Amino acid sequence: MAISGRRRFDDDKVVKYETAEKDFEVEVSRTLNKWCVTVYQLPDRQIVVQDFYPERWKALARAQDFIRLLNQRKKKEEEGLARSRDDDDY
């Protein structure tokens, strides 16, 4: 099947993801003929990291990786606190 050179209507849309705790936001947007992935710390939207990719699918994949890592960070912090509380009981 041939691939059309025409863009889909949603290719230029900005895609946003938020962490479960709503303390970070990851945004994928088209910038300077590349796809930009930006991680913001909420609520002031301070930029934590920004990276550029030549293809949209790579940028979307990286954005999802960032969200997964940020959500895991929260879980590990909670596990660490639970372990330290268990250690205090002995």
C-alpha positions as CSV (number, residue, x, y, z in Angstrom):
1,M,0.0,0.0,0.0
2,A,1.4,3.4,-1.0
3,I,1.8,6.1,1.6
4,S,0.3,9.4,0.7
5,G,2.5,12.5,1.0
6,R,-0.4,14.4,2.4
7,R,-0.5,15.1,6.2
8,R,-3.4,13.9,8.3
9,F,-5.5,16.7,9.7
10,D,-4.4,16.0,13.3
11,D,-0.6,15.9,12.6
12,D,-0.1,19.5,13.7
13,K,-2.1,19.3,16.9
14,V,-0.4,19.7,20.2
15,V,-0.6,16.6,22.4
16,K,-0.4,16.9,26.2
17,Y,0.0,14.3,28.8
18,E,-0.2,14.8,32.6
19,T,1.2,12.6,35.4
20,A,-1.2,10.9,37.8
21,E,-0.3,13.4,40.5
22,K,-0.8,16.3,38.1
23,D,2.6,17.8,39.1
24,F,4.2,17.5,35.6
25,E,2.9,17.9,32.0
26,V,4.5,16.6,28.8
27,E,3.7,18.3,25.6
28,V,4.5,17.3,22.0
29,S,4.3,20.1,19.4
30,R,5.7,20.9,15.9
31,T,8.5,23.5,16.1
32,L,11.2,24.5,13.6
33,N,10.4,21.6,11.2
34,K,10.9,19.1,14.1
35,W,8.8,17.6,16.8
36,C,9.4,19.1,20.2
37,V,8.9,17.2,23.5
38,T,8.7,19.5,26.5
39,V,8.4,18.5,30.2
40,Y,6.9,21.2,32.4
41,Q,6.7,21.2,36.2
42,L,3.3,22.4,37.3
43,P,1.7,24.7,38.5
44,D,4.1,27.4,37.1
45,R,4.9,25.4,33.9
46,Q,8.7,25.7,34.4
47,I,10.5,23.8,31.7
48,V,12.4,20.8,33.1
49,V,13.6,19.2,29.8
50,Q,13.1,19.8,26.1
51,D,14.2,17.6,23.2
52,F,13.6,17.5,19.4
53,Y,12.8,14.6,17.1
54,P,12.6,14.4,13.3
55,E,9.5,12.2,13.3
56,R,6.2,12.6,15.2
57,W,5.9,9.0,16.3
58,K,9.4,9.2,18.0
59,A,8.3,12.3,19.9
60,L,5.1,10.7,21.0
61,A,6.9,7.6,22.2
62,R,9.4,9.7,24.2
63,A,6.6,11.8,25.7
64,Q,4.9,8.6,26.9
65,D,8.2,7.3,28.3
66,F,8.6,10.5,30.3
67,I,5.1,10.2,31.7
68,R,5.8,6.5,32.6
69,L,9.1,7.4,34.4
70,L,7.5,10.3,36.2
71,N,4.7,8.2,37.5
72,Q,7.1,5.4,38.6
73,R,9.1,8.0,40.5
74,K,6.0,8.8,42.7
75,K,5.4,5.1,43.3
76,K,9.0,4.4,44.3
77,E,8.9,7.4,46.7
78,E,5.7,5.9,48.3
79,E,7.3,2.5,48.6
80,G,10.4,3.9,50.2
81,L,8.3,5.7,52.8
82,A,6.3,2.6,53.5
83,R,9.6,0.6,54.0
84,S,11.0,3.2,56.3
85,R,7.8,3.1,58.4
86,D,8.1,-0.7,58.6
87,D,11.7,-0.4,59.7
88,D,10.7,1.9,62.5
89,D,8.4,-0.8,64.0
90,Y,11.3,-3.1,64.8
